[in-house]
Amino acid sequence: MTILPRPPSTGIGTGTDPQTLALAALGWVLGEEDRAQRFLALTGLTPDELRAALGDPAMLAGVIEFLCAHEPDLVAAAQALGVAPQTLAAIGAELGA
């Protein structure tokens, strides 16, 4: 029996649910110290509060709102996650609904 290798991952993909994509976006935000500090400062969250709120759709919508407020970050995050910037913006509205 021959096992074919998996194709390389091209990012999160558009079939991913909004919470998973928002969590991936949060990971991207927290991946750079200055950006992470800016996020915490603007949201007023402490690292402990952030950890406690990981499953909260409102907090995840806030992550997307943070990205949408600075287009270069939105574009860079979308590129890193393998989705269109519009996809990230749309899930922010979906999570905040």
N, C-alpha and C positions, 0 to 999 in steps of 0.2 A: 504494500500500500504506500503510495506516494503522498506526502503531505506538502501542499503548496505553501510557500511563505505568505504571510499576510502582506498586503500592500502597505507602503509607508503611510503613516498618519499625516493628514494634511491640515490638522487643527481640529477644533471642536465640531464644526459642521453645522449646517442649518437645521438638521433634524433633531437637534438637542433641545431638551425642554428649557424653558426660560430660567428656572432656578439654577440649573447646572451651568448654563452659559453665564449667568450673573456671578456665580461662584468662581468660575474661571476668570472672569473679568476682575473680580476682587483679587484673585491671585496675581494677576498681571499688575494691578495697582500697587499691591504690597511688595512686588518684586524689586522695586527701586526705592531706596531709603527716603530720598527727598519727596518723591511722589506719595509714599506711604504717610510720611509726616504731614504733608499738606492735606491728605484725605482725613486723617485723624483730627487735625486742627479745624478743618472746615465742618466736619460732622459733629465735633465735640465728643466723639467716642473715645474711650480708653481701649487699650488692647484687650482687656478682660471683657468689657462690654461688647466689643466687636465679636469676640469668640462666642459669647453667649447668644448673640443675635444672628449667627450664621444661617439659621433656617427661617428667619423672619423675612417675608416677601417685601415689607416696607424698607428694611435695611438694604436688601439686595437692589431694590429700585433706586435707593439712594446712591449706590455704587454706580449705576448706569447714569444717574443724573449728574454725578461728579464727572464722569467721562464726557458727557454731552456738553458740560459747561466749558470744556477746553478742547476744541476740535482736534488739535494735534494729538492729544491723548486718546480721544475717541478713535481716530484713524489708526494710530499705532496699535491700540488694543485690538481693534477689529482685525487688523492685519496679522497680529500675533496669534489670534484665536481662529483665524481662517474663515471669518464671516465678513459680511458687508457692514459698514458703519450704521447703515439704516436698520440692519437686523438688531444691533445692540440698542439703538434708540427705541425701536419698537418693543423690545422686551421690557424696557424700563416702564413704558406705559402699561404694558400687560401686568407686570408685577405690582404696580402702584394702583391698579384698578380695584 
